[in-house]
Amino acid sequence: MMERDREESVDLAQISLRPLQLSDVDDLMVWTADEKVTKFCTWKTYSSKDQGIDFIQNGACEFLWGRAICLNDHAIGFISMTSSSASDKLREKSVELGYVLGSKY
């Protein structure tokens, strides 16, 4: 049996995108405090719930567009679009799509 066959299957109908809410902080901490996830990110691993609350209240709104990736209404990750750097004239009309997803997924 292949490794992939043994993984938990996910009903894709249960996946949704929505704005992050303060009530998502416990779910958010699962993946923002996971070094297996954050080693691929530009930000450091979160070590406190206050960092998660600050991201929800202040950081998430800094993106051009950002949404929680939800499974059964639990935030398992985040997807966002950011504008290119103002100093990078070659990309001034482009955006970057990024995402973070819990290591379980």
Helices and strands as residue ranges (DSSP letters): H 3-6, G 12-14, E 15-18, G 22-24, H 25-32, H 35-38, H 49-54, I 55-59, G 60-62, E 65-71, E 74-83, G 89-91, E 95-101
